[in-house]
Amino acid sequence: QVQLVESGGGLVQPGGSLRLSCAASGSIFSRYHMAWYRQASGKQRELVAAITSGGSTNYADSVKGRFTISRDNAKNTMYLQMNTLKPEDTAVYYCNALLGVTFSWGQGTQVTVSS
């Protein structure tokens, strides 16, 4: 099972930007389908963005045009560039890796959007 470590969260004002990173262990990162999820306080975890092993991407409607998911297989790292952040983007963001039927999760990183 791959080990995932998120970083890059923090406090940002509305309209600001953050870039999250997800570093993965192991030598087969390129084979994983990767995704970012988030969970706001008192709400269910939801899919934010996903990127396949082939590089295809999809986004939740709420973040389309504002967030960009990417991956660097040479660095075993996935990214989430978040622009024009809104207070409703406040949540713990989790990195997810899927290979076959095996899911792996990171520990999460807090993103707080507030003035």
C-alpha positions as CSV (number, residue, x, y, z in Angstrom):
1,Q,0.0,0.0,0.0
2,V,1.3,3.4,-0.9
3,Q,2.1,6.0,1.8
4,L,0.7,9.5,1.1
5,V,1.8,12.7,2.8
6,E,-0.1,16.0,2.1
7,S,1.4,19.5,2.6
8,G,0.7,23.1,1.7
9,G,-2.5,23.8,3.7
10,G,-2.9,26.9,5.7
11,L,-4.9,30.1,6.3
12,V,-5.6,32.3,3.3
13,Q,-7.9,35.2,2.6
14,P,-10.9,35.0,0.2
15,G,-9.6,35.4,-3.3
16,G,-6.2,34.0,-2.4
17,S,-4.3,31.0,-3.7
18,L,-2.7,27.9,-2.2
19,R,-0.9,24.9,-3.7
20,L,-1.3,21.5,-2.0
21,S,1.2,18.7,-2.6
22,C,0.8,15.0,-2.0
23,A,4.0,13.0,-1.9
24,A,3.8,9.3,-2.4
25,S,6.1,6.5,-1.5
26,G,7.0,3.6,-3.7
27,S,8.1,3.1,-7.3
28,I,4.8,2.6,-9.1
29,F,3.3,6.0,-8.5
30,S,2.7,6.5,-12.2
31,R,0.3,3.5,-12.2
32,Y,-2.0,5.0,-9.6
33,H,-5.2,7.0,-10.2
34,M,-4.9,10.0,-7.9
35,A,-7.5,12.3,-6.4
36,W,-8.1,15.1,-3.9
37,Y,-11.0,14.9,-1.5
38,R,-12.1,17.4,1.1
39,Q,-14.2,17.2,4.2
40,A,-15.7,20.3,5.8
41,S,-16.7,20.2,9.5
42,G,-20.0,18.4,9.9
43,K,-20.2,17.3,6.2
44,Q,-19.4,14.2,4.2
45,R,-16.1,13.8,2.4
46,E,-16.4,14.9,-1.2
47,L,-14.4,14.5,-4.4
48,V,-12.6,17.7,-5.4
49,A,-10.5,16.6,-8.4
50,A,-9.1,13.5,-9.9
51,I,-6.3,12.6,-12.3
52,T,-5.8,9.2,-13.9
53,S,-2.6,7.4,-14.5
54,G,-2.9,8.6,-18.1
55,G,-3.3,12.2,-17.1
56,S,-7.0,12.7,-17.7
57,T,-8.7,15.0,-15.2
58,N,-12.1,15.8,-13.8
59,Y,-13.4,18.3,-11.2
60,A,-16.3,18.9,-9.0
61,D,-18.5,21.6,-10.4
62,S,-17.8,23.8,-7.4
63,V,-14.1,24.1,-8.2
64,K,-14.1,24.0,-12.0
65,G,-12.1,27.0,-13.4
66,R,-10.5,27.7,-10.0
67,F,-8.6,24.5,-9.1
68,T,-6.1,22.6,-11.2
69,I,-4.9,19.1,-10.4
70,S,-1.6,17.8,-11.8
71,R,1.0,15.2,-11.2
72,D,4.8,14.8,-11.6
73,N,5.5,11.1,-11.8
74,A,9.3,11.7,-11.7
75,K,8.8,13.2,-8.3
76,N,6.0,10.8,-7.1
77,T,4.0,13.9,-6.3
78,M,0.5,15.2,-7.1
79,Y,-0.6,18.8,-6.8
80,L,-3.7,20.9,-6.4
81,Q,-3.4,24.5,-7.4
82,M,-6.3,26.4,-5.8
83,N,-7.0,29.9,-7.0
84,T,-9.8,32.4,-6.1
85,L,-10.5,30.6,-2.9
86,K,-13.8,31.0,-1.2
87,P,-14.8,30.6,2.5
88,E,-16.8,27.5,1.4
89,D,-13.5,25.9,0.3
90,T,-12.6,25.6,4.0
91,A,-12.0,21.9,4.8
92,V,-9.5,19.2,5.5
93,Y,-8.1,18.1,2.1
94,Y,-7.1,14.5,1.6
95,C,-5.0,12.8,-1.0
96,N,-6.2,9.5,-2.4
97,A,-4.5,6.8,-4.5
98,L,-6.3,4.0,-6.3
99,L,-4.7,1.0,-7.8
100,G,-7.0,-1.9,-8.7
101,V,-9.3,-2.2,-5.7
102,T,-6.9,-0.7,-3.1
103,F,-7.5,2.8,-1.8
104,S,-4.9,4.7,0.2
105,W,-5.4,7.9,2.1
106,G,-3.1,10.6,3.4
107,Q,-3.6,12.2,6.9
108,G,-5.1,15.4,5.5
109,T,-4.1,19.1,5.5
110,Q,-6.3,21.9,6.7
111,V,-7.3,24.7,4.4
112,T,-9.0,27.7,6.0
113,V,-10.3,30.5,3.9
114,S,-11.2,33.5,6.0
115,S,-10.6,37.2,6.3
